[in-house]
Amino acid sequence: MGIQKEHHQNLAQITHGYNLDFFDSHLSSIIKESLAIQNIHRGRSGTVLSPTFVIWFVILSTIRRDLSYPSIVNWMISGMRWLSCKLPKKLIADGAMTHARVRVGLTVFQLIFQKMTDNFQTLKPDFNQWITVIFDGTTCTMPDTKSNCDKFGKSKSGRGESAYPRLRILTLLAASARLIIDVAYGSSSGKGSGERSLMTKILLTINRNNLLFLLDAGLYSFLNIWTIKSKKCDFLIKVSQNVKLPVMSDGRLPDGSYLTQINGKVLDIKNSKELHRKWKKETLTVRVIEYQIPGFRKCRLITSILEPEISAKQLVIHYHKRWDVEISFDEIKNHQCATLKGQMPTIFRSKKSELVEQELYGMLIAYNLLRDLMYQASHKYDKDPLLLSFLESLRLVVDSIRFITYSSLDMRELQSEYLLLLISESEIDRPRRNRVNPRVVKIKMSKFKRKNSTHKSEIRDLKKDLEILPPKVA
């Protein structure tokens, strides 16, 4: 009994002081502040699962999707285990971590994510005076339990119901460093679950100026672009061909683009009451750019950037950076959350809906921490953060955690500097090439043609081949 008590005291001491300051020097203080706000900064007497340790567990569990809960705990404190050679093999009882996560709750993770993204106010402009941000959404699967089904539901199609419950996520991504600065989520189907509705939730909370929003056609609505302009930000969005955009008199610009006016209704806040909403008509002047890339359909963009010195070609080329958000989704779902067991799992592992939401914020916090490390490394060693390998950086962090966590302060500073050096040297071996691919699929289950031997990538110089189309004469 004496030995077990000693082991318990050693483990409690380790877990109560657990931190990973080499990730982000501000994060430990953010965690303490968030726990204090929720009045859960102290754990239950005698437990080894302190609130701070549980928070770090949730964050780190999203980069070790290949391990079970007990194995993740063993990995987290493996450095101290081999330094002391005293800790038992089994550190926590079955189900203890789940109960500890329930006690910590969801709100503290939301606070940590919010306070963490507030530190990204120092992002520098990457397109003239604007900071480019991208809206886009994805869905994530989770275990097929009653709690998850009741909360999030399963998506439906003509072929039937999906195998797993799905969570729809819409993220706002800072393009220059691929940092996720805001998120909204909901069920996969039903009223208010679409990406446009989720986008409205995020726009209402935006408190930054000089953002340039890149949006897909599915997110277009007058109310959303009006809200963006009211926040002293700008937008660049694709619109479908059935939206009427007549040329204003004297609205033609030398580069082939033109000005038009869009009319719509917005909520009249001053005259609206709790039960009766009133709407007012507004008009917005926008710039229209119609263009075509050889081999593809014509496309149209509208933007609130009216300055003729920023050419239509510059705007079209910059708009194509919107696809970087898909790279972020790939990094999260196929690399950060990979099991490495030869089978695609559900993205989340939690069986309770409230813990799925907790896990979502842990996943985004972990992704931002890693991306911020890559940003620091690129800034220090004069590299492009978008040309560093996310997967290799992830592997370096996973290897370093067990050693850096329990090193002395001087040694930890040296190891942190060495980690940044290694990350800066982890450049992508095959940077993105100037090419286009045919819109085909390997398995025929959509409107696109089935892929065959004739479908090959083509070298394409977008700047050279891009053609700005003049407006049609009425």
Secondary structure, DSSP 4 states (H G I P E B T S, - for coil): -HHHHHHHHHHHHHHHT---TTT-TTHHHHHHHHHHHTT-SS--TT-S--HHHHHHHHHHHTT-TTS-HHHHHHHHTHHHHHHHS---S--S-TTHHHHHHHHH-SHHHHHHHHHHHHGGGGPPPSBTTBEEEEEEEEEEE----HHHHHHH---EETTEE-SS-EEEEEEEEETTTTEEEEEEEEESSSTT-SHHHHHHHHHTT---SSEEEEE-GGG--HHHHHHHHHTT-EEEEEE-TTS--PPPTT-B-TTS-EEEEEEEEEE-TTT--SS---EEEEEEEEEEEEEE-TTS-EEEEEES---TTS-HHHHHHHHGGGGHHHHHHHIIIIIIT---SSS---S---SSHHHHHHHHHHHHHHHHHHHHHHHHHHHHTT--GGGB-HHHHHHHHHHHHHHHTTS-HHHHHHHHHHHHHHHHT-B-SSPPPSEE--SEESS--SSSEEP-TT---EE--HHHH-EEEPPPP-
